[in-house]
Amino acid sequence: MPIIVNLDVMMARRKMSLNELSEKVNITLANLSILKTGKAKAVRFSTLEAICEALDCQPGDILEYVEE
């Protein structure tokens, strides 16, 4: 898939666990894990906004387009 999710990279840079991010963003661990592993087919802008706010980053820091 040409869209790469770098959520784990940003979480590591901010030294934030999946549990902590889940609490801050108010998303279940299961849904956050699906997003983190790149298995999500879509992400709501409101979710992306909350993640960016919690990790103090931009959407481009989390999502990356790579040509196949």
Jmol script that loads the backbone (N, CA, C; Angstrom):
load data "model"
ATOM      1  N   MET A   1       0.846  -1.182   0.000  1.00  0.00           N
ATOM      2  CA  MET A   1       0.000   0.000   0.000  1.00  0.00           C
ATOM      3  C   MET A   1       0.888   1.240   0.000  1.00  0.00           C
ATOM      4  N   PRO A   2       0.594   2.199  -0.847  1.00  0.00           N
ATOM      5  CA  PRO A   2       1.469   3.370  -0.957  1.00  0.00           C
ATOM      6  C   PRO A   2       1.365   4.371   0.200  1.00  0.00           C
ATOM      7  N   ILE A   3       0.378   4.220   1.088  1.00  0.00           N
ATOM      8  CA  ILE A   3       0.291   5.103   2.246  1.00  0.00           C
ATOM      9  C   ILE A   3       0.888   4.376   3.453  1.00  0.00           C
ATOM     10  N   ILE A   4       1.913   4.965   4.021  1.00  0.00           N
ATOM     11  CA  ILE A   4       2.606   4.396   5.172  1.00  0.00           C
ATOM     12  C   ILE A   4       2.180   5.177   6.418  1.00  0.00           C
ATOM     13  N   VAL A   5       1.846   4.467   7.478  1.00  0.00           N
ATOM     14  CA  VAL A   5       1.461   5.100   8.744  1.00  0.00           C
ATOM     15  C   VAL A   5       2.664   5.035   9.680  1.00  0.00           C
ATOM     16  N   ASN A   6       3.176   6.193  10.039  1.00  0.00           N
ATOM     17  CA  ASN A   6       4.352   6.296  10.909  1.00  0.00           C
ATOM     18  C   ASN A   6       3.968   6.637  12.350  1.00  0.00           C
ATOM     19  N   LEU A   7       2.827   6.152  12.788  1.00  0.00           N
ATOM     20  CA  LEU A   7       2.364   6.456  14.135  1.00  0.00           C
ATOM     21  C   LEU A   7       3.328   5.924  15.188  1.00  0.00           C
ATOM     22  N   ASP A   8       3.845   4.732  14.982  1.00  0.00           N
ATOM     23  CA  ASP A   8       4.783   4.155  15.951  1.00  0.00           C
ATOM     24  C   ASP A   8       6.057   4.981  16.064  1.00  0.00           C
ATOM     25  N   VAL A   9       6.496   5.565  14.953  1.00  0.00           N
ATOM     26  CA  VAL A   9       7.696   6.412  14.959  1.00  0.00           C
ATOM     27  C   VAL A   9       7.456   7.663  15.794  1.00  0.00           C
ATOM     28  N   MET A  10       6.301   8.312  15.572  1.00  0.00           N
ATOM     29  CA  MET A  10       5.993   9.531  16.330  1.00  0.00           C
ATOM     30  C   MET A  10       5.784   9.232  17.812  1.00  0.00           C
ATOM     31  N   MET A  11       5.174   8.096  18.105  1.00  0.00           N
ATOM     32  CA  MET A  11       4.988   7.714  19.508  1.00  0.00           C
ATOM     33  C   MET A  11       6.340   7.486  20.182  1.00  0.00           C
ATOM     34  N   ALA A  12       7.267   6.870  19.485  1.00  0.00           N
ATOM     35  CA  ALA A  12       8.600   6.634  20.040  1.00  0.00           C
ATOM     36  C   ALA A  12       9.334   7.953  20.263  1.00  0.00           C
ATOM     37  N   ARG A  13       9.211   8.869  19.307  1.00  0.00           N
ATOM     38  CA  ARG A  13       9.868  10.180  19.452  1.00  0.00           C
ATOM     39  C   ARG A  13       9.333  10.956  20.652  1.00  0.00           C
ATOM     40  N   ARG A  14       8.043  10.794  20.923  1.00  0.00           N
ATOM     41  CA  ARG A  14       7.410  11.497  22.047  1.00  0.00           C
ATOM     42  C   ARG A  14       7.425  10.672  23.332  1.00  0.00           C
ATOM     43  N   LYS A  15       8.016   9.445  23.235  1.00  0.00           N
ATOM     44  CA  LYS A  15       8.084   8.537  24.383  1.00  0.00           C
ATOM     45  C   LYS A  15       6.696   8.313  24.985  1.00  0.00           C
ATOM     46  N   MET A  16       5.740   8.006  24.101  1.00  0.00           N
ATOM     47  CA  MET A  16       4.364   7.793  24.524  1.00  0.00           C
ATOM     48  C   MET A  16       3.945   6.369  24.188  1.00  0.00           C
ATOM     49  N   SER A  17       3.313   5.716  25.141  1.00  0.00           N
ATOM     50  CA  SER A  17       2.853   4.341  24.925  1.00  0.00           C
ATOM     51  C   SER A  17       1.505   4.346  24.210  1.00  0.00           C
ATOM     52  N   LEU A  18       1.148   3.179  23.695  1.00  0.00           N
ATOM     53  CA  LEU A  18      -0.135   3.017  23.024  1.00  0.00           C
ATOM     54  C   LEU A  18      -1.273   3.274  24.010  1.00  0.00           C
ATOM     55  N   ASN A  19      -1.112   2.804  25.240  1.00  0.00           N
ATOM     56  CA  ASN A  19      -2.134   3.030  26.271  1.00  0.00           C
ATOM     57  C   ASN A  19      -2.319   4.513  26.563  1.00  0.00           C
ATOM     58  N   GLU A  20      -1.213   5.222  26.692  1.00  0.00           N
ATOM     59  CA  GLU A  20      -1.272   6.646  26.998  1.00  0.00           C
ATOM     60  C   GLU A  20      -1.929   7.423  25.859  1.00  0.00           C
ATOM     61  N   LEU A  21      -1.548   7.108  24.624  1.00  0.00           N
ATOM     62  CA  LEU A  21      -2.140   7.786  23.469  1.00  0.00           C
ATOM     63  C   LEU A  21      -3.628   7.462  23.373  1.00  0.00           C
ATOM     64  N   SER A  22      -3.975   6.219  23.641  1.00  0.00           N
ATOM     65  CA  SER A  22      -5.370   5.798  23.605  1.00  0.00           C
ATOM     66  C   SER A  22      -6.215   6.617  24.586  1.00  0.00           C
ATOM     67  N   GLU A  23      -5.697   6.843  25.757  1.00  0.00           N
ATOM     68  CA  GLU A  23      -6.411   7.637  26.767  1.00  0.00           C
ATOM     69  C   GLU A  23      -6.526   9.103  26.352  1.00  0.00           C
ATOM     70  N   LYS A  24      -5.446   9.669  25.825  1.00  0.00           N
ATOM     71  CA  LYS A  24      -5.460  11.082  25.436  1.00  0.00           C
ATOM     72  C   LYS A  24      -6.389  11.344  24.252  1.00  0.00           C
ATOM     73  N   VAL A  25      -6.441  10.400  23.321  1.00  0.00           N
ATOM     74  CA  VAL A  25      -7.212  10.595  22.091  1.00  0.00           C
ATOM     75  C   VAL A  25      -8.634  10.040  22.236  1.00  0.00           C
ATOM     76  N   ASN A  26      -8.852   9.254  23.268  1.00  0.00           N
ATOM     77  CA  ASN A  26     -10.154   8.626  23.512  1.00  0.00           C
ATOM     78  C   ASN A  26     -10.545   7.672  22.377  1.00  0.00           C
ATOM     79  N   ILE A  27      -9.603   6.804  22.014  1.00  0.00           N
ATOM     80  CA  ILE A  27      -9.811   5.761  21.014  1.00  0.00           C
ATOM     81  C   ILE A  27      -9.469   4.431  21.674  1.00  0.00           C
ATOM     82  N   THR A  28     -10.197   3.388  21.323  1.00  0.00           N
ATOM     83  CA  THR A  28      -9.904   2.082  21.905  1.00  0.00           C
ATOM     84  C   THR A  28      -8.516   1.619  21.477  1.00  0.00           C
ATOM     85  N   LEU A  29      -7.907   0.799  22.321  1.00  0.00           N
ATOM     86  CA  LEU A  29      -6.588   0.240  21.996  1.00  0.00           C
ATOM     87  C   LEU A  29      -6.641  -0.551  20.694  1.00  0.00           C
ATOM     88  N   ALA A  30      -7.729  -1.283  20.480  1.00  0.00           N
ATOM     89  CA  ALA A  30      -7.855  -2.096  19.267  1.00  0.00           C
ATOM     90  C   ALA A  30      -7.843  -1.224  18.016  1.00  0.00           C
ATOM     91  N   ASN A  31      -8.616  -0.137  18.026  1.00  0.00           N
ATOM     92  CA  ASN A  31      -8.658   0.743  16.851  1.00  0.00           C
ATOM     93  C   ASN A  31      -7.335   1.473  16.642  1.00  0.00           C
ATOM     94  N   LEU A  32      -6.710   1.885  17.715  1.00  0.00           N
ATOM     95  CA  LEU A  32      -5.419   2.554  17.606  1.00  0.00           C
ATOM     96  C   LEU A  32      -4.353   1.590  17.091  1.00  0.00           C
ATOM     97  N   SER A  33      -4.416   0.360  17.522  1.00  0.00           N
ATOM     98  CA  SER A  33      -3.481  -0.662  17.065  1.00  0.00           C
ATOM     99  C   SER A  33      -3.647  -0.938  15.567  1.00  0.00           C
ATOM    100  N   ILE A  34      -4.892  -0.987  15.101  1.00  0.00           N
ATOM    101  CA  ILE A  34      -5.160  -1.182  13.670  1.00  0.00           C
ATOM    102  C   ILE A  34      -4.550  -0.039  12.869  1.00  0.00           C
ATOM    103  N   LEU A  35      -4.700   1.169  13.361  1.00  0.00           N
ATOM    104  CA  LEU A  35      -4.120   2.329  12.678  1.00  0.00           C
ATOM    105  C   LEU A  35      -2.597   2.268  12.708  1.00  0.00           C
ATOM    106  N   LYS A  36      -2.037   1.934  13.858  1.00  0.00           N
ATOM    107  CA  LYS A  36      -0.582   1.880  14.042  1.00  0.00           C
ATOM    108  C   LYS A  36       0.080   0.850  13.134  1.00  0.00           C
ATOM    109  N   THR A  37      -0.579  -0.277  12.949  1.00  0.00           N
ATOM    110  CA  THR A  37       0.009  -1.334  12.124  1.00  0.00           C
ATOM    111  C   THR A  37      -0.228  -1.131  10.626  1.00  0.00           C
ATOM    112  N   GLY A  38      -0.956  -0.075  10.272  1.00  0.00           N
ATOM    113  CA  GLY A  38      -1.189   0.216   8.863  1.00  0.00           C
ATOM    114  C   GLY A  38      -2.302  -0.602   8.246  1.00  0.00           C
ATOM    115  N   LYS A  39      -3.106  -1.262   9.066  1.00  0.00           N
ATOM    116  CA  LYS A  39      -4.189  -2.100   8.556  1.00  0.00           C
ATOM    117  C   LYS A  39      -5.495  -1.330   8.370  1.00  0.00           C
ATOM    118  N   ALA A  40      -5.536  -0.085   8.815  1.00  0.00           N
ATOM    119  CA  ALA A  40      -6.747   0.725   8.683  1.00  0.00           C
ATOM    120  C   ALA A  40      -6.960   1.112   7.226  1.00  0.00           C
ATOM    121  N   LYS A  41      -8.198   1.099   6.805  1.00  0.00           N
ATOM    122  CA  LYS A  41      -8.543   1.484   5.436  1.00  0.00           C
ATOM    123  C   LYS A  41      -8.889   2.958   5.350  1.00  0.00           C
ATOM    124  N   ALA A  42      -9.177   3.581   6.490  1.00  0.00           N
ATOM    125  CA  ALA A  42      -9.543   4.990   6.533  1.00  0.00           C
ATOM    126  C   ALA A  42      -9.254   5.531   7.928  1.00  0.00           C
ATOM    127  N   VAL A  43      -9.170   6.845   8.000  1.00  0.00           N
ATOM    128  CA  VAL A  43      -9.021   7.504   9.298  1.00  0.00           C
ATOM    129  C   VAL A  43      -9.833   8.800   9.238  1.00  0.00           C
ATOM    130  N   ARG A  44     -10.601   9.047  10.263  1.00  0.00           N
ATOM    131  CA  ARG A  44     -11.390  10.283  10.317  1.00  0.00           C
ATOM    132  C   ARG A  44     -10.466  11.455  10.587  1.00  0.00           C
ATOM    133  N   PHE A  45     -10.824  12.605  10.004  1.00  0.00           N
ATOM    134  CA  PHE A  45     -10.036  13.807  10.253  1.00  0.00           C
ATOM    135  C   PHE A  45     -10.057  14.172  11.732  1.00  0.00           C
ATOM    136  N   SER A  46     -11.162  13.955  12.407  1.00  0.00           N
ATOM    137  CA  SER A  46     -11.236  14.270  13.834  1.00  0.00           C
ATOM    138  C   SER A  46     -10.271  13.395  14.639  1.00  0.00           C
ATOM    139  N   THR A  47     -10.133  12.141  14.229  1.00  0.00           N
ATOM    140  CA  THR A  47      -9.184  11.234  14.888  1.00  0.00           C
ATOM    141  C   THR A  47      -7.756  11.679  14.607  1.00  0.00           C
ATOM    142  N   LEU A  48      -7.479  11.989  13.357  1.00  0.00           N
ATOM    143  CA  LEU A  48      -6.141  12.452  12.973  1.00  0.00           C
ATOM    144  C   LEU A  48      -5.789  13.741  13.713  1.00  0.00           C
ATOM    145  N   GLU A  49      -6.753  14.631  13.829  1.00  0.00           N
ATOM    146  CA  GLU A  49      -6.539  15.885  14.555  1.00  0.00           C
ATOM    147  C   GLU A  49      -6.207  15.621  16.020  1.00  0.00           C
ATOM    148  N   ALA A  50      -6.946  14.713  16.644  1.00  0.00           N
ATOM    149  CA  ALA A  50      -6.706  14.397  18.058  1.00  0.00           C
ATOM    150  C   ALA A  50      -5.339  13.755  18.258  1.00  0.00           C
ATOM    151  N   ILE A  51      -4.941  12.890  17.345  1.00  0.00           N
ATOM    152  CA  ILE A  51      -3.622  12.250  17.433  1.00  0.00           C
ATOM    153  C   ILE A  51      -2.527  13.290  17.269  1.00  0.00           C
ATOM    154  N   CYS A  52      -2.685  14.177  16.296  1.00  0.00           N
ATOM    155  CA  CYS A  52      -1.681  15.229  16.081  1.00  0.00           C
ATOM    156  C   CYS A  52      -1.576  16.149  17.285  1.00  0.00           C
ATOM    157  N   GLU A  53      -2.711  16.445  17.900  1.00  0.00           N
ATOM    158  CA  GLU A  53      -2.696  17.298  19.088  1.00  0.00           C
ATOM    159  C   GLU A  53      -1.980  16.595  20.242  1.00  0.00           C
ATOM    160  N   ALA A  54      -2.273  15.318  20.440  1.00  0.00           N
ATOM    161  CA  ALA A  54      -1.662  14.562  21.540  1.00  0.00           C
ATOM    162  C   ALA A  54      -0.163  14.378  21.337  1.00  0.00           C
ATOM    163  N   LEU A  55       0.256  14.196  20.076  1.00  0.00           N
ATOM    164  CA  LEU A  55       1.680  13.958  19.793  1.00  0.00           C
ATOM    165  C   LEU A  55       2.425  15.231  19.389  1.00  0.00           C
ATOM    166  N   ASP A  56       1.704  16.351  19.336  1.00  0.00           N
ATOM    167  CA  ASP A  56       2.294  17.635  18.942  1.00  0.00           C
ATOM    168  C   ASP A  56       3.040  17.494  17.611  1.00  0.00           C
ATOM    169  N   CYS A  57       2.288  17.078  16.584  1.00  0.00           N
ATOM    170  CA  CYS A  57       2.896  16.881  15.274  1.00  0.00           C
ATOM    171  C   CYS A  57       1.904  17.271  14.171  1.00  0.00           C
ATOM    172  N   GLN A  58       2.314  17.136  12.944  1.00  0.00           N
ATOM    173  CA  GLN A  58       1.495  17.426  11.782  1.00  0.00           C
ATOM    174  C   GLN A  58       1.022  16.112  11.154  1.00  0.00           C
ATOM    175  N   PRO A  59      -0.096  16.133  10.405  1.00  0.00           N
ATOM    176  CA  PRO A  59      -0.559  14.909   9.734  1.00  0.00           C
ATOM    177  C   PRO A  59       0.518  14.270   8.854  1.00  0.00           C
ATOM    178  N   GLY A  60       1.342  15.082   8.229  1.00  0.00           N
ATOM    179  CA  GLY A  60       2.419  14.574   7.387  1.00  0.00           C
ATOM    180  C   GLY A  60       3.501  13.836   8.152  1.00  0.00           C
ATOM    181  N   ASP A  61       3.555  14.057   9.469  1.00  0.00           N
ATOM    182  CA  ASP A  61       4.500  13.316  10.297  1.00  0.00           C
ATOM    183  C   ASP A  61       4.011  11.885  10.530  1.00  0.00           C
ATOM    184  N   ILE A  62       2.702  11.679  10.398  1.00  0.00           N
ATOM    185  CA  ILE A  62       2.099  10.377  10.655  1.00  0.00           C
ATOM    186  C   ILE A  62       1.837   9.604   9.373  1.00  0.00           C
ATOM    187  N   LEU A  63       1.354  10.308   8.343  1.00  0.00           N
ATOM    188  CA  LEU A  63       1.020   9.662   7.070  1.00  0.00           C
ATOM    189  C   LEU A  63       2.033  10.030   5.997  1.00  0.00           C
ATOM    190  N   GLU A  64       2.455   9.037   5.241  1.00  0.00           N
ATOM    191  CA  GLU A  64       3.474   9.241   4.218  1.00  0.00           C
ATOM    192  C   GLU A  64       3.063   8.492   2.958  1.00  0.00           C
ATOM    193  N   TYR A  65       3.200   9.139   1.804  1.00  0.00           N
ATOM    194  CA  TYR A  65       2.904   8.500   0.532  1.00  0.00           C
ATOM    195  C   TYR A  65       4.206   8.020  -0.095  1.00  0.00           C
ATOM    196  N   VAL A  66       4.227   6.736  -0.475  1.00  0.00           N
ATOM    197  CA  VAL A  66       5.406   6.156  -1.112  1.00  0.00           C
ATOM    198  C   VAL A  66       4.934   5.464  -2.402  1.00  0.00           C
ATOM    199  N   GLU A  67       5.540   5.840  -3.513  1.00  0.00           N
ATOM    200  CA  GLU A  67       5.169   5.216  -4.791  1.00  0.00           C
ATOM    201  C   GLU A  67       5.612   3.762  -4.807  1.00  0.00           C
ATOM    202  N   GLU A  68       4.766   2.926  -5.419  1.00  0.00           N
ATOM    203  CA  GLU A  68       5.107   1.504  -5.528  1.00  0.00           C
ATOM    204  C   GLU A  68       5.931   1.251  -6.762  1.00  0.00           C
TER     205      GLU A  68
END
end "model"
wireframe off; spacefill off
backbone 0.3
color backbone group
